[in-house]
Amino acid sequence: MMICRSVLKLSFVIGVLFLGRPAEGQQKVLLIGIDGVRPDVLADVPTPNLDRLISEGAFSDQVQTTRPTSSGPAWSSMLTGVWPEKHAVLSNNFQGNKYATYPDFLSRIEQLRPDLVTFAAADWLPLVTEAFGGPLITGVLDSLVVRNGYMGWSEADAFITQAAVDVLEGSDPDAMFVYLGAPDEMSHQAGSIGEEYRTAIAYSDHYVGQLLDAIRARVSYAEEDWLILVSTDHGRRADGGHGGDSPEESTIFFFAHGPSVIPGEILGTPAIVDVAVTALTHLGIQINPDWGLDGRNRALQP
């Protein structure tokens, strides 16, 4: 697998920081979504924090995303656990969505377990505001942080990360989603998968490190069972575009890390719809067949 570079060395050097804790304690989830990252490019960029998650967790760089390979359908499928035929978002126009029937996993948690504390932060507006027919993530969450990425994507991602760190340091969240948009936008602006794109991916890895540090620094960390999920919505062509059916556009990655995770390569062909189902499963929410979800748990111990 191209993406798991130097994993043996990483496991030897830093494995003691993560391994050895039993799968017990209060279940919590952090899903980090990094927009538009090709797995093969990710493997070529220095990303020590993501490497750490890969080396000790479950991973795949052969995950299949939606068709079309656009952000609207893909983020909708990742967060709801159903394909576009069900959630009805087929482009970056979210009008006509069926989120009332197929809500995002955080809103579903609020419906089923209002005692759990939910948080989301994003700088692509349709995810969290009424822009273009959104939001995907509703206002029923306990905390929702919004930043307009088009005012400056690097600054917006830094702001989003700090907001999540503040929540981890100052409160007791149970289920979190943090969206980082700069890699996708930098590639679009440059019209390539070159230096600008790769620099943005490296910055995203830095933000992932800040989030991991904040989790490990929690006073209650020893009594918590954190599941860290990292994925993306789509890949891209060499010209920075996406939306087609090529392997470069439709193949993405998925990492899962934590005491409850079965480490190693995720076998078979995982799909973007598996992300939400894995998160719900970790929180002890039994998947009701009547919900019509298309995903499955791909990483957790039975």
C-alpha positions, 0 to 999 in steps of 0.5 A: 500500500503506497500510503503506509510509508515507514510505518514500522519505524513509526510504530517502534518510535512512538507506539508507546504513546498510543498502544497498550491502553485497553478498549474501555472507558467512555466512548468518544469520536473525532472525525477529521475531514480533509477536503480533496486529498489524493491518497498517493499524494498524501503518501508523498507529503511529510505528514508525521501525525497522519503517519502515526495514525496509519501505523497504529490504526486501521487504514485503507487507501482504496476506499471508494467515494461517490459518483459524481466525485464532487464535494456535495454528494461525497460529504453528504454520503460520508456524514449520513452513511447513504449514497446520493440516490438516497440523500439526493445531493448530486452536485454542490447544489444541496437543494432538494436534499433528503437530510430529514430522512437521512440526517448526518451522524451528529444530528442522528446522535442528537435524536437518539442520545441527546445526553451526548455532547456534539460539536462540529466546525467547518469553513465550507459554508454549505456544510453548516449554513443555508448556502447553496441549499444547505446545511448538511449539519443542522443546528441541533448540535450542542456546538457549531462553529462556522468560518467562511473559508473563502475569506482565506482558507489557511486562516480559516482552517487554523481558526476551525482547529483552534475552536475544536482544541478549545472545546477539547480543553474546556468541555466534555464533547462526545462526538466531533466533526472537524472539516479542513478545506484548504487542500482542495481549494489550493489545488483548484486555485493552482490548477495542479497537484503541485507545491501549493496543494502539498503544502496545504496537506502538510498544514492539515497534518499539523492541525491534526497534530494539534487536535491529537495533542489536545485529546491526549492532554485531557485530564480524563483521557485515561478514562476515555476511549477515543476513536479518531477517524480521518477521511476525505471526500474525493481525489482529483486529477493532475490538473486539480479538477475532479467530478469524473469517474477516474481512479484518481478522482474516485479513490480516497482514504480512511483511517481509524485509530483508538483502543477499540480499533482492529489495527492493520489494513482494512480488507475488501473495498471500503466505501465513504458511507462506512465512516458514519456507521463506524462512528455511530457503532463506536458510540454504542448506537445500534444501527436500525435497518429501518434507517436504510444506511448503506455503510458498515463498521469497517474498523472496530472490534466486535 
